[in-house]
Amino acid sequence: METILITGFGAYANTPTNPAEKLALALDGEEIAGAKIVSRIVSGSYFHCIEETVAAMEELKPSSVLMLGEYGGRSMITLERLAQNLNDCARYGVTDTSGVTLQGELTVPDGPVGYYATVPLRAMTQAMRDAGVPTDISDSAATFCCNHLMYGVLHHIAKHNLPVRAGWVHLPHLPEVAAMIQNLGAPSMSVDTLVKGMRAGIEALQANHQDQNINIISKMLI
């Protein structure tokens, strides 16, 4: 049986409860479309998160890696198309969980400017929409730890020529986080809905080793 590694982050910055952690743990141990899901919660700390995820990959030998993170303000689950070789959390006024602020620094000094996700984005997005879960493709993973980890994992796969597909999934706030005074008016999504969407996405991942040539109409606001 194939293994799919799912990573999530815990609390960080102004988010006391991270949907990535909740979703990863909810899926841990499930068998979906012939694959066993193994979830790991990694540090929300620059470079440590890459090291921890790579260690999990070396241990589990997954066929795919799906990384999860929160993107407050987004109204849908969003699948990231591109990871860029740039870190800049100073612009957000936050630090990583180790208290580190990076501005204009590269994840891999001699690495390429970016990597494309290698999971079937269009097929996964359509499957999640068909399951009744609002989903879209995003072309900006921002410049914080989410983009950093996505880039680091894709770079590791490319450098070692591994037969592993990898992608990033951004999630809206959980309702209890959107209910906080500082977040009032922000969209949210329940864990049950996130789980429903991700199950459909993983089924599409397993069924499509090449992406479908379909047009995914985008309604992304940010």
LOPA-945767 format. One record per residue: residue number from 1; x, y, z of N, C-alpha, C, O in turn. Coordinates in steps of 0.05 Angstrom, whole numbers, plus 5000, padded with zeros to 4 digits. Layout:
<nodes>
    i    nX    nY    nZ   caX   caY   caZ    cX    cY    cZ    oX    oY    oZ
  NUM     X     Y     Z     X     Y     Z     X     Y     Z     X     Y     Z
...
</nodes>
This chain:
<nodes>
    i    nX    nY    nZ   caX   caY   caZ    cX    cY    cZ    oX    oY    oZ
    1  5017  4976  5000  5000  5000  5000  5018  5025  5000  5037  5027  5015
    2  5010  5044  4983  5025  5070  4983  5019  5085  5008  5000  5081  5022
    3  5038  5103  5014  5035  5122  5037  5034  5150  5027  5050  5158  5010
    4  5015  5166  5037  5015  5194  5032  5021  5208  5058  5008  5205  5078
    5  5042  5224  5058  5050  5240  5081  5035  5267  5080  5036  5281  5061
    6  5022  5273  5102  5009  5299  5105  5022  5313  5129  5025  5302  5150
    7  5030  5338  5124  5041  5354  5145  5023  5377  5152  5007  5387  5136
    8  5024  5386  5177  5009  5409  5186  5025  5425  5206  5044  5414  5218
    9  5018  5449  5210  5030  5467  5230  5012  5469  5254  4987  5466  5251
   10  5023  5476  5277  5007  5482  5301  5001  5512  5303  5002  5526  5283
   11  4996  5521  5327  4990  5549  5332  5014  5566  5324  5037  5558  5327
   12  5008  5591  5314  5030  5609  5307  5018  5637  5306  4994  5641  5303
   13  5035  5657  5310  5027  5685  5307  5000  5691  5321  4999  5687  5346
   14  4980  5699  5307  4954  5706  5319  4933  5683  5315  4909  5688  5318
   15  4943  5659  5309  4925  5636  5305  4929  5616  5328  4948  5600  5327
   16  4912  5615  5348  4915  5597  5370  4908  5568  5363  4917  5549  5376
   17  4891  5564  5342  4883  5538  5334  4886  5537  5303  4872  5551  5289
   18  4904  5520  5294  4910  5519  5265  4894  5498  5251  4894  5474  5260
   19  4879  5505  5230  4863  5485  5216  4881  5463  5204  4872  5440  5199
   20  4906  5470  5198  4925  5450  5186  4930  5427  5206  4930  5404  5198
   21  4933  5434  5231  4938  5413  5251  4912  5396  5254  4914  5371  5255
   22  4889  5409  5257  4864  5395  5260  4858  5376  5237  4850  5353  5241
   23  4862  5386  5213  4856  5369  5189  4876  5346  5187  4868  5324  5181
   24  4902  5352  5191  4922  5330  5189  4916  5308  5209  4917  5285  5202
   25  4910  5315  5233  4905  5295  5254  4879  5280  5248  4877  5256  5254
   26  4859  5294  5237  4833  5280  5230  4837  5259  5209  4823  5239  5209
   27  4856  5263  5191  4860  5244  5169  4881  5222  5175  4882  5202  5162
   28  4896  5227  5196  4918  5208  5203  4907  5180  5207  4888  5175  5222
   29  4920  5161  5193  4912  5132  5196  4891  5123  5177  4886  5099  5175
   30  4878  5141  5163  4857  5133  5144  4870  5119  5119  4893  5124  5113
   31  4854  5103  5106  4861  5092  5080  4843  5103  5059  4818  5100  5061
   32  4854  5118  5040  4839  5131  5019  4850  5123  4992  4873  5128  4986
   33  4833  5112  4975  4840  5105  4948  4866  5089  4946  4883  5094  4929
   34  4869  5069  4964  4892  5052  4963  4917  5063  4976  4939  5052  4972
   35  4915  5085  4991  4938  5097  5004  4932  5100  5034  4910  5108  5041
   36  4953  5095  5050  4951  5101  5078  4960  5129  5084  4981  5137  5075
   37  4944  5144  5099  4951  5171  5106  4967  5171  5132  4958  5160  5153
   38  4990  5183  5132  5006  5187  5156  5011  5217  5160  5022  5229  5142
   39  5003  5227  5182  5005  5256  5186  5027  5263  5207  5031  5248  5226
   40  5040  5284  5202  5060  5294  5221  5056  5324  5225  5052  5339  5206
   41  5057  5333  5250  5056  5362  5256  5085  5371  5259  5099  5362  5276
   42  5092  5390  5242  5120  5400  5241  5122  5428  5253  5102  5442  5256
   43  5146  5435  5260  5151  5462  5272  5144  5484  5253  5149  5483  5229
   44  5132  5505  5263  5127  5529  5247  5151  5547  5248  5149  5571  5253
   45  5174  5535  5244  5200  5549  5246  5216  5545  5220  5218  5523  5210
   46  5226  5568  5210  5242  5566  5186  5264  5545  5188  5276  5541  5209
   47  5268  5530  5166  5288  5510  5163  5283  5485  5180  5286  5463  5170
   48  5275  5488  5205  5268  5464  5221  5245  5449  5208  5245  5424  5208
   49  5225  5463  5197  5203  5450  5185  5211  5433  5161  5200  5412  5156
   50  5230  5443  5146  5240  5428  5123  5255  5403  5132  5250  5381  5122
   51  5272  5406  5152  5287  5384  5163  5269  5362  5173  5273  5338  5169
   52  5248  5370  5188  5230  5351  5200  5213  5336  5178  5209  5312  5180
   53  5205  5350  5158  5190  5338  5136  5207  5319  5120  5198  5297  5113
   54  5231  5327  5114  5250  5310  5099  5255  5284  5115  5257  5263  5103
   55  5259  5287  5141  5263  5264  5158  5240  5244  5157  5243  5220  5155
   56  5215  5256  5157  5191  5239  5155  5190  5225  5127  5181  5202  5125
   57  5198  5240  5106  5198  5228  5080  5218  5205  5078  5212  5184  5067
   58  5241  5208  5090  5261  5187  5090  5252  5162  5106  5258  5140  5099
   59  5237  5167  5127  5226  5145  5143  5203  5131  5129  5203  5106  5128
   60  5185  5146  5117  5160  5134  5107  5160  5127  5078  5144  5110  5069
   61  5179  5138  5062  5180  5134  5033  5153  5138  5020  5143  5119  5007
   62  5141  5161  5023  5114  5166  5012  5114  5168  4982  5134  5175  4970
   63  5091  5163  4970  5088  5167  4942  5081  5197  4936  5086  5207  4915
   64  5068  5209  4956  5061  5238  4954  5063  5251  4981  5061  5238  5002
   65  5068  5277  4980  5069  5293  5005  5050  5317  5001  5052  5332  4982
   66  5030  5319  5019  5012  5341  5018  5016  5358  5044  5014  5348  5066
   67  5024  5383  5040  5030  5400  5062  5007  5420  5066  4996  5431  5047
   68  4999  5424  5091  4976  5441  5098  4984  5465  5114  5002  5464  5131
   69  4971  5487  5109  4975  5511  5125  4950  5529  5124  4933  5526  5107
   70  4949  5548  5143  4927  5567  5143  4934  5592  5127  4957  5601  5127
   71  4914  5602  5113  4916  5628  5100  4892  5644  5108  4871  5644  5094
   72  4894  5659  5130  4871  5674  5140  4862  5695  5119  4879  5709  5108
   73  4836  5697  5115  4825  5716  5096  4815  5702  5071  4798  5713  5057
   74  4825  5678  5065  4816  5664  5042  4790  5649  5049  4786  5639  5071
   75  4771  5649  5030  4745  5638  5035  4743  5609  5026  4722  5596  5031
   76  4763  5598  5013  4763  5571  5002  4788  5556  5009  4808  5568  5017
   77  4787  5530  5006  4811  5514  5005  4826  5522  4979  4813  5523  4958
   78  4851  5527  4981  4866  5535  4957  4891  5517  4954  4907  5514  4972
   79  4894  5506  4930  4917  5490  4922  4938  5508  4909  4932  5521  4889
   80  4962  5508  4920  4982  5526  4910  4996  5514  4886  5004  5491  4885
   81  5000  5531  4866  5013  5523  4841  5044  5526  4843  5058  5510  4831
   82  5053  5546  4858  5081  5554  4856  5092  5560  4884  5080  5573  4900
   83  5117  5551  4888  5133  5558  4912  5156  5575  4903  5170  5567  4884
   84  5161  5597  4916  5183  5614  4907  5206  5614  4928  5202  5610  4952
   85  5230  5618  4918  5254  5618  4934  5258  5645  4948  5277  5659  4941
   86  5240  5651  4966  5241  5677  4980  5226  5676  5006  5204  5665  5007
   87  5238  5687  5027  5226  5689  5053  5224  5718  5061  5243  5732  5060
   88  5200  5726  5070  5196  5753  5079  5171  5755  5096  5149  5761  5087
   89  5175  5748  5122  5152  5750  5141  5152  5777  5154  5132  5784  5168
   90  5173  5793  5151  5173  5820  5163  5150  5837  5153  5139  5853  5168
   91  5142  5833  5128  5120  5848  5116  5094  5842  5129  5075  5858  5127
   92  5091  5818  5142  5066  5811  5155  5066  5819  5185  5046  5817  5198
   93  5089  5828  5194  5091  5836  5222  5090  5813  5241  5081  5815  5264
   94  5099  5789  5232  5099  5765  5249  5127  5752  5248  5144  5759  5231
   95  5132  5734  5267  5156  5718  5267  5148  5688  5265  5124  5682  5267
   96  5167  5671  5259  5161  5643  5261  5159  5635  5290  5162  5652  5308
   97  5155  5609  5296  5150  5601  5324  5176  5601  5340  5175  5598  5365
   98  5199  5605  5327  5224  5608  5342  5231  5638  5347  5252  5644  5359
   99  5213  5656  5338  5218  5684  5341  5235  5696  5319  5245  5719  5322
  100  5239  5682  5297  5256  5691  5275  5240  5707  5255  5218  5699  5247
  101  5251  5729  5246  5240  5745  5224  5259  5745  5201  5283  5752  5205
  102  5250  5737  5178  5267  5738  5154  5255  5758  5135  5231  5761  5132
  103  5273  5773  5121  5265  5792  5101  5283  5791  5077  5307  5798  5078
  104  5272  5781  5055  5287  5780  5030  5309  5759  5029  5327  5760  5013
  105  5306  5739  5047  5326  5717  5047  5316  5693  5032  5293  5687  5032
  106  5335  5678  5020  5328  5655  5004  5327  5630  5021  5342  5627  5040
  107  5310  5611  5013  5309  5585  5026  5334  5569  5018  5346  5557  5035
  108  5340  5569  4993  5364  5555  4982  5380  5576  4966  5372  5583  4944
  109  5403  5585  4977  5418  5607  4964  5424  5602  4934  5424  5621  4918
  110  5430  5577  4927  5437  5571  4899  5415  5557  4884  5419  5545  4863
  111  5391  5558  4896  5368  5544  4884  5354  5560  4863  5358  5584  4860
  112  5337  5547  4847  5321  5561  4826  5302  5580  4839  5296  5578  4863
  113  5291  5599  4823  5273  5619  4834  5247  5607  4844  5234  5619  4862
  114  5239  5584  4833  5214  5573  4841  5211  5544  4832  5226  5534  4815
  115  5191  5531  4843  5183  5504  4835  5153  5503  4832  5138  5516  4847
  116  5143  5488  4812  5115  5482  4810  5108  5458  4827  5123  5439  4829
  117  5084  5459  4838  5073  5435  4851  5071  5412  4831  5067  5417  4807
  118  5074  5388  4841  5074  5365  4823  5050  5347  4827  5049  5325  4817
  119  5030  5356  4842  5005  5342  4845  4985  5352  4824  4989  5374  4813
  120  4965  5336  4817  4946  5344  4795  4926  5365  4805  4904  5359  4814
  121  4934  5390  4804  4918  5412  4815  4890  5414  4804  4871  5417  4819
  122  4888  5413  4778  4861  5416  4766  4843  5393  4773  4819  5397  4780
  123  4853  5369  4772  4837  5346  4779  4828  5346  4808  4805  5340  4814
  124  4846  5354  4825  4840  5355  4854  4820  5377  4860  4801  5373  4875
  125  4824  5400  4847  4805  5422  4852  4777  5415  4842  4758  5421  4856
  126  4775  5403  4819  4748  5396  4808  4735  5375  4826  4711  5377  4831
  127  4750  5356  4836  4739  5335  4853  4729  5346  4879  4708  5338  4889
  128  4744  5365  4890  4735  5378  4915  4710  5395  4911  4693  5395  4928
  129  4709  5409  4889  4685  5424  4882  4661  5405  4879  4639  5411  4888
  130  4666  5383  4865  4644  5364  4860  4634  5352  4886  4611  5344  4888
  131  4651  5351  4907  4643  5342  4933  4628  5363  4949  4620  5358  4972
  132  4625  5387  4937  4611  5408  4950  4628  5426  4968  4617  5440  4986
  133  4654  5425  4964  4672  5441  4981  4685  5463  4964  4699  5457  4944
  134  4682  5488  4971  4694  5510  4955  4724  5508  4954  4738  5507  4975
  135  4735  5507  4930  4763  5502  4926  4773  5517  4902  4757  5521  4883
  136  4798  5526  4902  4808  5540  4879  4838  5535  4877  4851  5525  4896
  137  4850  5543  4855  4879  5542  4851  4890  5570  4856  4879  5590  4846
  138  4912  5571  4871  4924  5597  4878  4952  5598  4865  4966  5578  4862
  139  4959  5622  4858  4986  5627  4846  5004  5642  4866  5025  5652  4858
  140  4996  5644  4891  5013  5657  4911  5011  5643  4938  4991  5644  4951
  141  5033  5630  4945  5034  5617  4972  5046  5635  4993  5052  5627  5015
  142  5048  5661  4986  5059  5682  5004  5089  5677  5009  5102  5663  4993
  143  5100  5689  5030  5129  5688  5034  5135  5682  5063  5155  5692  5075
  144  5118  5665  5075  5123  5657  5103  5130  5628  5104  5140  5617  5084
  145  5126  5614  5126  5135  5587  5130  5121  5567  5111  5132  5546  5104
  146  5096  5573  5102  5082  5555  5084  5097  5553  5057  5104  5531  5049
  147  5102  5576  5045  5117  5576  5020  5145  5565  5024  5155  5550  5007
  148  5157  5571  5046  5184  5562  5053  5185  5532  5053  5203  5520  5041
  149  5166  5519  5067  5167  5490  5069  5160  5477  5042  5173  5457  5034
  150  5141  5488  5028  5134  5478  5001  5159  5478  4983  5165  5459  4970
  151  5173  5501  4983  5197  5503  4966  5218  5483  4975  5230  5469  4958
  152  5222  5481  5001  5243  5463  5011  5238  5434  5004  5257  5420  4997
  153  5213  5425  5006  5207  5398  5000  5210  5392  4970  5221  5372  4962
  154  5200  5411  4953  5202  5407  4924  5232  5408  4916  5240  5394  4897
  155  5248  5424  4929  5276  5425  4923  5290  5399  4930  5306  5388  4915
  156  5283  5388  4953  5294  5362  4962  5287  5340  4942  5304  5324  4935
  157  5262  5340  4933  5253  5320  4914  5268  5323  4887  5278  5303  4876
  158  5271  5347  4878  5285  5352  4852  5315  5346  4855  5326  5333  4836
  159  5327  5354  4877  5356  5349  4880  5363  5319  4881  5384  5311  4871
  160  5345  5303  4893  5351  5275  4896  5335  5258  4876  5335  5233  4877
  161  5321  5271  4857  5307  5257  4836  5288  5236  4847  5288  5213  4838
  162  5272  5243  4867  5254  5224  4880  5228  5221  4865  5217  5241  4854
  163  5217  5197  4865  5191  5192  4852  5168  5199  4871  5151  5182  4877
  164  5167  5224  4879  5148  5234  4899  5134  5259  4888  5147  5277  4879
  165  5108  5259  4890  5093  5283  4882  5088  5299  4908  5084  5289  4929
  166  5088  5326  4904  5084  5343  4928  5068  5368  4921  5069  5378  4899
  167  5053  5377  4940  5037  5401  4937  5029  5413  4963  5031  5401  4984
  168  5019  5438  4961  5011  5453  4985  4982  5460  4984  4971  5467  4963
  169  4968  5457  5007  4940  5463  5009  4936  5484  5031  4943  5479  5054
  170  4926  5507  5023  4920  5528  5043  4891  5527  5051  4873  5521  5036
  171  4887  5533  5077  4860  5530  5089  4851  5556  5101  4867  5571  5111
  172  4824  5561  5101  4813  5585  5115  4815  5581  5145  4822  5560  5155
  173  4810  5603  5159  4807  5601  5188  4787  5580  5197  4768  5574  5182
  174  4791  5569  5220  4769  5554  5233  4748  5573  5243  4755  5596  5249
  175  4723  5565  5247  4703  5584  5257  4710  5597  5283  4705  5620  5287
  176  4722  5582  5302  4728  5593  5328  4750  5614  5326  4752  5632  5343
  177  4767  5613  5305  4787  5634  5301  4775  5658  5287  4782  5681  5293
  178  4757  5653  5268  4744  5675  5255  4725  5690  5273  4718  5713  5268
  179  4718  5677  5296  4700  5691  5315  4715  5709  5334  4703  5724  5349
  180  4742  5708  5333  4758  5726  5351  4754  5755  5341  4751  5760  5317
  181  4754  5773  5360  4748  5801  5354  4765  5812  5331  4755  5825  5313
  182  4791  5805  5332  4809  5816  5311  4804  5803  5284  4814  5814  5264
  183  4789  5781  5282  4784  5768  5257  4755  5770  5248  4748  5758  5228
  184  4738  5784  5262  4710  5786  5255  4707  5795  5226  4719  5814  5217
  185  4690  5780  5211  4686  5786  5183  4703  5768  5165  4697  5767  5141
  186  4722  5754  5176  4739  5736  5159  4723  5711  5154  4709  5701  5171
  187  4726  5699  5130  4713  5674  5124  4725  5651  5140  4747  5653  5150
  188  4710  5629  5142  4719  5606  5158  4708  5580  5145  4691  5581  5128
  189  4719  5558  5155  4710  5532  5146  4713  5512  5168  4733  5512  5182
  190  4693  5494  5172  4694  5475  5194  4713  5452  5188  4720  5447  5164
  191  4722  5438  5208  4740  5415  5204  4725  5394  5188  4738  5381  5171
  192  4699  5389  5193  4685  5369  5178  4685  5375  5148  4688  5357  5131
  193  4681  5400  5141  4682  5408  5112  4710  5405  5101  4713  5396  5078
  194  4730  5413  5116  4758  5409  5107  4764  5380  5102  4777  5373  5082
  195  4756  5362  5120  4760  5334  5117  4746  5323  5092  4758  5308  5077
  196  4722  5331  5088  4707  5323  5064  4721  5331  5038  4724  5315  5020
  197  4731  5356  5038  4745  5365  5014  4771  5350  5010  4778  5342  4987
  198  4787  5347  5031  4813  5334  5028  4810  5304  5020  4826  5294  5004
  199  4790  5291  5030  4786  5263  5021  4781  5262  4991  4792  5245  4977
  200  4764  5280  4981  4759  5281  4953  4784  5288  4937  4789  5276  4916
  201  4800  5306  4948  4824  5314  4934  4844  5291  4933  4858  5288  4913
  202  4847  5276  4955  4865  5254  4955  4856  5232  4936  4873  5219  4923
  203  4830  5227  4934  4820  5208  4915  4828  5216  4886  4836  5199  4870
  204  4826  5242  4880  4834  5251  4854  4864  5250  4850  4873  5243  4828
  205  4879  5255  4871  4908  5252  4869  4916  5224  4862  4933  5220  4845
  206  4903  5204  4874  4910  5176  4869  4900  5167  4842  4913  5150  4830
  207  4879  5179  4832  4868  5171  4806  4881  5184  4782  4877  5175  4759
  208  4896  5205  4787  4908  5221  4765  4938  5224  4768  4947  5242  4783
  209  4953  5208  4754  4982  5211  4755  4991  5234  4737  5013  5244  4741
  210  4975  5241  4718  4978  5266  4703  4953  5283  4707  4931  5272  4710
  211  4957  5309  4707  4934  5326  4712  4914  5325  4689  4922  5320  4666
  212  4889  5331  4694  4869  5332  4673  4871  5358  4658  4876  5379  4670
  213  4866  5357  4632  4866  5381  4615  4838  5393  4615  4824  5393  4595
  214  4831  5405  4638  4805  5417  4641  4809  5446  4650  4830  5453  4662
  215  4790  5463  4644  4791  5491  4651  4779  5495  4679  4755  5490  4682
  216  4795  5504  4698  4785  5510  4725  4780  5540  4727  4799  5555  4729
  217  4755  5548  4726  4749  5576  4728  4755  5586  4757  4748  5573  4776
  218  4770  5608  4759  4779  5617  4785  4762  5641  4794  4754  5658  4779
  219  4756  5641  4820  4742  5663  4833  4758  5674  4857  4747  5684  4876
  220  4785  5670  4856  4802  5678  4878  4799  5708  4883  4800  5724  4865
  221  4796  5715  4909  4795  5743  4916  4823  5753  4926  4830  5776  4920
  222  4838  5736  4940  4865  5743  4948  4882  5718  4946  4906  5719  4952
</nodes>
